[in-house]
Amino acid sequence: EAAARWLTLTERMGQEVDAENLIRARGFADALVVLKDDAATVIVRANELAPLEVARIADVVIRTAGVRPENISVQARP
């Protein structure tokens, strides 16, 4: 059981890093992605986010981690 839990945590960490890198590649100075259960919280360095930017960030998380759109929270922090 410990090995399975370790594998799950390792996979989740990889998904977080992949999503962060893809968000940065889309022009954001910095990004933090936290995956927990079936939800994701994304914090990006920005004063504010336009709805299209939020949608693009959420799309990255959907594609990299398989999180449903309604379970994704995107926040801007200066």
Secondary structure, 3 states (H helix, E strand, C coil): CHHHHHHHHHHHHHHHHHHHHHHHHCCCCCEEEEEECCEEEEEEECCCCCHHHHHHHHHHHHHHHCCCHHHEEEEEEC
